[in-house]
Amino acid sequence: MTAELVRGQNHPLSQARLEIRVSAGRPIVAAATLSDEQGTVHGVEWVAHPGSPTLPGLEVSRQAAADHRLAVDLDAMPDPVHRIHVLLGLPVGVGGPLSFGAVAAPFLAVTGLDGTEVATYTVTGLEAESAVVALELYRRQGAWKVRAVGQGYAGGLAELLTDQGLPEAAQLAGAINDAVASGLARSVAAPPPRTSDGDRTRQTAAPARNPDQQGSPYGTSPGAQPTGPGRPGQTPPGDPSTVPPRSAPTDGPIDYSHPRRRNTAPPPPPPAAPPAAPGRPTQPVAGDATGWSMEERLYNQVWGMFEDLARTTASYRSAADFAESRMEKELDQVLSDPRARLGGQGDAARAAARAKHDQLVDQARQSLDRDVAQLVAESQVVEPALPAAYAGWDNPAWHAYQVPMELPMAMRLGDLHLPESPQLRIPLLVRLPLERGIWVDAGRAGSPDGSFTDAHDLRRLAMEAAVAHTARLLAVHPAGEFTVHVIDPAGSGAQALAPLVRTGVLAAPPAVGAAGVTETLGRLTQRVDLVQMAIRGGASDALPPDLDTAQQLLVVNDFPHGFDDRAVTQLRYLADEGPAVGVHLMMVADREDATAYGPLLDPLWRSLLRLTPVPDDHLADPWVGHAWTYEPPLVPPDSLVFQQVLTQVATARRSWNR
């Protein structure tokens, strides 16, 4: 039976290997400190945090997230460790609320590896605090217990770590914040939170916007969040509890009731899978997720596969790490006994330790292979059923392409995979309208396999990738609802841009030279200012009649070539303020070319989703923070689909403009 703790209450722990699951509704930082019997933390090496996530017997998330899993192995704790404190903090310098009083109360669940909850705690009563010691696991007379703490600190992680006795508290808090900012910059945007847990049925947090609900023609507002996917993964039953929906800070009271205890009206159930033969797994079905339309069901299903692969791989890696640490501990014990180092007794003990290690790893690998096989079978059913916006360029869906009448929920930006399962590719879907800009990195020294090391080839590939992304954005938007501007100061991207120029899908020829940069940036900056003033003043009808109300995309090649200080400031302004009013940015740039600006441009790079023109393992998932290998979307050689799609888009654009 689960113990629902209140502040100060404790509960015995009967299992050594545990997970601590955290749900907060908004991205937060999770960390942990180890301390001795007197509660002393003996240095930064006793702190697990996003910049250094692993300690003996303990692993925390590598980035800020709304949903965390912390792995704890009490048997692997060093003998001096008697206390483990679980710390939560709000990210600093990356936007969002400044205190826990502005968000829903964090919920923590201590579970066994089978998902069974041992104890839960909702951290209530927080107001101005931005960091909190949520839980304490402590050893008393040889047995471990968990205690609900809930001690908050208005001074954030620096004050909290100082209170833990760390003299380097301020420096460590800064290092944690830097690691979080770096993690958020490379992370795929988290999908909207799930609303219930339990079986393998996918759930959505809220219904998609129905035709009677109208949104702003200028894109999402700064606090708006999309609705969408989430499903319990292939991990054991009792998957992490639901997290509250994201919301903008409010002046009203915060609802501290945890959403897993709420009843919400779900959308219609997914189609039932055909019954499986006895002893055989259920056959996968395309659209096997909750949603109001097949598009939403497929979107949710893809995100569910993404999460399932992230979590089952995390379980495998955790089991392999545990097996390794256990073998090392047993080997150390053998070596510490002089009698065991002589004769066959030591050899037998070492062989037994390695045999246990291999057995544990083999068991974990079998579980991973079983889950991956199920996901591969699901992928083989889902991929052919994807609509064009979600499909690869080689999907037959593009042969039947027609300019859409409505904006889809999302679009595909490439594929992701992990080294443990290279045969399984997960589509990288991002919600529309875009919530952050895109940076196609032209500065990679080469791909993991050692190819494409020529800098000129990489810049060409980067521009070709940007054109492919731009073409897809044009293709998935209804006619007249997406306008593309290009800045190519030196004209170096002319060859890659030729399909866009030749078909006439651009608003104007690519801007060249310093004058072109100044004119284009000034026009888009003025548009952002006008729309912002109209929205804030509630006077949308006062906008100039010739204002293009379509979503705007600015593609910038060879930054910072052709940019002066004023142009750089305008570009940063567009990156920060543009998405909320329908102006989006796509950069094709090598960050090293802009080193003269120093840290001034760090917020710009962090605000953009970094993609690469060649496969690279730089993207992180929003659940456990694996480094996923990203593969850009490639148009098949000699395929006419790309040209045909652009021609249809241009024809529809001309008809709409008449």
Phi, psi and omega in degrees: 000135182286134175267119177266104188278151168245167185306129179092344183279148178237169181205138181290151177248119183265351181244149181271324182260120188226162166238140173248114185257132185239130175235128184229347178085335176226156179301126175228167178263136174244133179215176179206146175241146173255140180216164182275192185296332178271001179084018181270128173268120192272012177148174182297337179287356176258014181239125173261127184208174184305330178280340178213079195280351188238130170230165177305119178079010185209137174216132179244172181292152182270001183203169175287140181201161176280344186223116183242154167230121176255128180264132182229131173237100185294329180291336182269000179292136175303150184304323180292344184279123178239346182221142174232119178255129177266122186248142175234141179213156176271135180301144181251134174080012179235021180083177178095182184292156181259351180211155179291343177292344181263004180230167176294152185296131176297142180242131180238141177227125173267121185231159168281175181290342177275004179090354181290127180285132176263315181206149177229156180207126173257120186277094181259171175083007179276143180230274184274358184288141176243003174211152184208139166275108189274309184227157172229127170257125185222151182260127180224115180055044176082354180244151181258144176226164174242139179234137173281122184255293178070030180273115184262160181222120178290336180277007175076199184297327180299314179292320181298312182292328174297319179294336177280357176093016181271119178291336180265029188301314183296316180295320180293319177299320177296320179295322178296314180296322177295318179296322179293316179299320178294320180294318179295326181295328182258002184274141169292136181303133181295142175289160177303151187290153176282165185243350174202161179238181179137248187272196184279359180291129179285148180231154173245151183288328181199155179295151175293159180301127179272168186300341182276349181261120183259138177256173179293137177290354183254015177102186183285149175283164187303326182265358186289145177229142179286157171265161179164225206272190177140135174212150172299139184277195181273010173287170186298164179303154183089031178307160189310145180297161184290159179246149182297149176299144176294145177206158177287151177307145183230156177276347181280178180291149178274135178275110184270359178289133185283138187297339179293345179259008178259154172256122178239149180278110182280161173291174181306147181292156178290164177296143182286137176286149178297145182299140180272153174294152181305132179080002180244148180292156178296137179288133180292153180228133175293132183085018181279064178205155180287140178177165182272350179211165177297324178301313180292323179296317178293321176301312179297322181294318178297315178296324177296320176297319177302311181294318181301314181293322178298315186283320181291327175291323177297321178297318179296313181296321178296317180295319179295320177295319178297316180299320180294314181293324179294318179296317179298321179295317180291322177294322177298321179296321178296315183291334181284347180259111182303327181293327183284341181283348182251146175074193185278349181296318180292319179298320180294320180294320179294319179296321179294320179296319180290325178295319177297319179300311182296323180295315180296317180294319179297319178297317180294321180293321178298319179295317178297314181299322179296316180293318180295320179300320178295320179290325177297315178299321178293320180297322180295336177272322186284316187305313180293340183270357185289141173291167186304320182299330181262350192268156172289164182295341179270003180282137179301344179303330181288337179290336178257022186296136170228144178302124187290157176268339181227153178286130177289169179294325189204176174215161184267134178247003182146200181230157179230145173208164181245154183296332179289342183216065184295341181282349184253113177257131178253124177300134174271103181257134176239144182289152175244146354297156181302135179265346176212157180285178182238137175240112174270110188283114179268009187250011178295141178281346181161166181271168182303331181273005176086002180271171177055052180270351180283125185297321180296317178297322181294320178295321177295316180295323179297318180291323177295321177296319179297322178294320178297317177297318180296317179299319179293319177300318177296320185290330185270352179265145174299158181303133177080003183250011177209123183240134184245130174243146181231133171247117179226077193307318184262359181074017184288342181262015186300319182294314180293326183280351186307317180299323179289319181290315185296322181278345177080029181273351180277153178292329181200163176302153179306135179285133181235157178072170180298325180294320178295320177299312183298315183294316182291313180296319179297320181293317181286325177296318178297322179297316178300315180300314182297314183292320177300314180296322180294318181291315181294326180270000181062034185231054180299331181287352180269000179294151179304140183296336181268007180290129178284111183275002178289160170298141183246136174238127175252117176261122182245122178253146173063031175298139006261022179301127180085002181254128170264183184299321180295318180295322177297317179298318179295322179295317177298321179297316179296321180295323183279314189259340187296313186303327182292340181237024171083023175241119187241157187237137171231115183258136169244104191203155170257118185301329180297333180292341183253019183297338180297336180277352178060215183288355180304324185264001179304316178299328179295310182297321181292333183281349185254147174280114183278125174239161182236154179278351177229159180304137183201143184263068186242348182269147180242145175279161184274004184256304182239352173081026174301151171274108182265141174280121179266135176239123182291156178286126183249136174278126181305141178303141178065013178280138178265358185299315184302311181294321181295319180296313180297323178297318178295320179297316181295319179297316179294324180294317180294321179295322182290326183283345182288000000 
